[in-house]
Amino acid sequence: MGVKERRARHHAAMEQRILKTAEELLMRSGPDAVSLRAVAERIEYSPSAIYGYFPTKDDLLAALAADGFRQLNDALTRVSEVTNSSPLARLREFYWRYYEFGKTHPAYYELMFLDSSYAQDRWDREALELLRPAAADADRLIAGCIATGTFSVGDVPNGSAAHVVGRGSWRSGDRIAEAAAG
């Protein structure tokens, strides 16, 4: 292995160590506790060394948020593997997993959806890209509910799945739930 490969491997390992430490801070105390200085202190590096991996706190938080979006997407897209239930049952499971993610990962959820002070414009684009498969699954499930007569077209707001999944809002999801219940 050459010097370049060794450096690249070391860089990747250190980046993962920084992210793991930042995740520990996030999970223990929330997004406000995550800082380049706090991470540097915990891994016994100088803050200036951390800047070579993540130039700003927003860059570090964006990397954590991207990891959270990947985890959420994985949880949501697994619903499409369930084939022995109705579209409505799968749609309920889809939104239940969304809810569960927020309950079991509150610090990630806050970072990803609730506090707009953390590089929100950048995350909106990244979230939409990382959650595109989950939003597509939700759209298919909603279409399945319309096809089976569970929902009528008027019950479902345009872009509801992408809105709920990509922005962390339950407004459209509430309307869908009302249609399913009524």
C-alpha positions as CSV (number, residue, x, y, z in Angstrom):
1,M,0.0,0.0,0.0
2,G,1.3,3.4,-1.0
3,V,1.5,6.6,1.0
4,K,-1.6,8.1,-0.7
5,E,-3.7,5.0,0.1
6,R,-2.5,5.0,3.7
7,R,-3.3,8.7,4.1
8,A,-6.7,8.3,2.6
9,R,-7.5,5.4,4.9
10,H,-6.2,7.3,7.9
11,H,-8.3,10.4,6.9
12,A,-11.4,8.2,6.5
13,A,-10.8,6.5,9.9
14,M,-10.4,9.8,11.6
15,E,-13.5,11.3,10.0
16,Q,-15.5,8.3,11.3
17,R,-14.0,8.8,14.8
18,I,-15.0,12.4,14.7
19,L,-18.5,11.6,13.6
20,K,-18.9,8.9,16.2
21,T,-17.8,11.2,18.9
22,A,-20.1,14.0,17.6
23,E,-23.0,11.4,17.5
24,E,-22.3,10.5,21.2
25,L,-22.5,14.2,22.1
26,L,-25.7,14.6,20.0
27,M,-27.4,11.6,21.6
28,R,-26.3,12.5,25.1
29,S,-27.1,16.2,25.1
30,G,-28.7,17.3,21.8
31,P,-27.5,19.3,18.8
32,D,-26.4,22.3,20.9
33,A,-23.8,20.2,22.7
34,V,-22.1,19.3,19.4
35,S,-19.1,21.6,18.7
36,L,-15.8,21.1,17.0
37,R,-14.1,22.1,20.2
38,A,-16.0,19.5,22.3
39,V,-15.3,16.8,19.7
40,A,-11.6,17.7,19.6
41,E,-11.4,17.6,23.4
42,R,-13.0,14.2,23.6
43,I,-10.7,12.6,21.0
44,E,-7.7,14.5,22.3
45,Y,-7.0,16.4,19.1
46,S,-6.5,20.1,18.7
47,P,-9.6,22.0,17.3
48,S,-7.5,23.1,14.4
49,A,-6.9,19.5,13.4
50,I,-10.7,18.9,13.3
51,Y,-11.1,21.8,10.9
52,G,-9.3,19.7,8.3
53,Y,-12.2,17.3,8.3
54,F,-15.1,19.5,9.1
55,P,-14.4,23.2,8.5
56,T,-17.4,24.4,10.4
57,K,-19.9,23.2,13.0
58,D,-22.6,23.3,10.3
59,D,-20.5,20.9,8.2
60,L,-20.2,18.5,11.1
61,L,-23.9,18.8,11.9
62,A,-24.8,18.3,8.3
63,A,-22.8,15.1,8.2
64,L,-24.7,13.9,11.3
65,A,-28.0,14.9,9.8
66,A,-27.2,13.0,6.6
67,D,-26.6,9.9,8.7
68,G,-29.9,10.4,10.4
69,F,-31.7,10.8,7.0
70,R,-30.1,7.6,5.8
71,Q,-31.3,5.8,8.9
72,L,-34.8,7.1,8.5
73,N,-34.9,6.3,4.8
74,D,-33.8,2.7,5.6
75,A,-36.5,2.3,8.2
76,L,-39.2,3.7,5.9
77,T,-38.2,1.8,2.7
78,R,-38.3,-1.5,4.6
79,V,-42.1,-1.1,4.7
80,S,-42.2,-1.8,0.9
81,E,-40.9,-5.3,1.7
82,V,-44.2,-6.2,3.5
83,T,-46.4,-7.6,0.8
84,N,-49.1,-9.5,2.7
85,S,-51.1,-6.5,3.9
86,S,-53.3,-3.9,2.3
87,P,-51.9,-0.6,1.0
88,L,-53.6,1.2,4.0
89,A,-51.9,-1.2,6.5
90,R,-48.5,-0.6,4.8
91,L,-49.1,3.2,4.8
92,R,-49.9,3.1,8.5
93,E,-46.8,1.1,9.1
94,F,-44.8,3.6,7.0
95,Y,-46.0,6.6,9.1
96,W,-45.7,4.6,12.3
97,R,-42.0,4.0,11.5
98,Y,-41.6,7.7,10.9
99,Y,-43.1,8.4,14.2
100,E,-41.0,5.7,15.9
101,F,-37.8,7.2,14.5
102,G,-38.7,10.5,16.1
103,K,-39.4,8.9,19.4
104,T,-36.4,6.6,19.5
105,H,-33.9,9.2,18.0
106,P,-35.1,12.5,19.4
107,A,-31.8,14.3,19.1
108,Y,-31.5,13.2,15.5
109,Y,-35.1,14.2,14.8
110,E,-34.5,17.7,16.4
111,L,-31.3,18.1,14.4
112,M,-33.0,17.0,11.1
113,F,-36.4,18.6,11.3
114,L,-37.1,20.9,14.3
115,D,-34.3,23.4,14.6
116,S,-33.9,25.5,11.5
117,S,-30.7,27.2,12.8
118,Y,-28.5,24.4,11.6
119,A,-27.8,24.9,7.8
120,Q,-31.4,24.3,6.9
121,D,-31.3,25.3,3.3
122,R,-28.5,22.8,2.7
123,W,-30.3,20.0,4.5
124,D,-33.5,20.6,2.7
125,R,-31.7,19.6,-0.5
126,E,-29.8,16.7,1.1
127,A,-32.9,15.4,2.9
128,L,-34.9,15.4,-0.3
129,E,-32.2,13.5,-2.0
130,L,-31.6,11.0,0.8
131,L,-35.3,10.5,1.4
132,R,-36.3,10.3,-2.2
133,P,-36.8,6.4,-2.1
134,A,-38.9,6.7,1.0
135,A,-41.1,9.4,-0.5
136,A,-41.5,7.4,-3.6
137,D,-42.6,4.4,-1.5
138,A,-45.1,6.6,0.4
139,D,-46.5,7.9,-2.9
140,R,-47.0,4.3,-4.1
141,L,-48.8,3.4,-0.9
142,I,-51.0,6.4,-1.2
143,A,-51.8,5.6,-4.8
144,G,-52.6,2.0,-3.7
145,C,-55.1,3.4,-1.1
146,I,-56.7,5.5,-3.9
147,A,-56.8,2.5,-6.2
148,T,-58.5,0.4,-3.6
149,G,-61.0,3.1,-2.8
150,T,-59.7,3.7,0.7
151,F,-58.9,7.3,-0.2
152,S,-60.4,9.5,-2.8
153,V,-58.2,11.8,-4.8
154,G,-59.6,14.8,-2.9
155,D,-58.5,13.4,0.4
156,V,-54.9,13.5,-0.4
157,P,-53.0,16.8,-0.7
158,N,-50.7,17.1,-3.7
159,G,-47.1,16.1,-2.8
160,S,-48.2,14.9,0.6
161,A,-45.7,12.1,1.0
162,A,-42.7,14.2,0.0
163,H,-44.0,17.0,2.2
164,V,-44.4,14.7,5.3
165,V,-41.2,12.7,4.7
166,G,-39.0,15.5,3.5
167,R,-40.0,18.3,5.9
168,G,-40.9,16.5,9.1
169,S,-44.4,17.9,9.1
170,W,-47.5,15.9,10.1
171,R,-50.0,18.4,8.6
172,S,-50.5,16.3,5.4
173,G,-50.2,13.1,7.4
174,D,-53.0,14.2,9.7
175,R,-55.2,14.8,6.7
176,I,-54.4,11.4,5.3
177,A,-55.1,9.8,8.7
178,E,-58.5,11.6,8.9
179,A,-59.4,10.3,5.4
180,A,-58.5,6.8,6.5
181,A,-60.5,7.0,9.7
182,G,-63.6,8.6,8.1
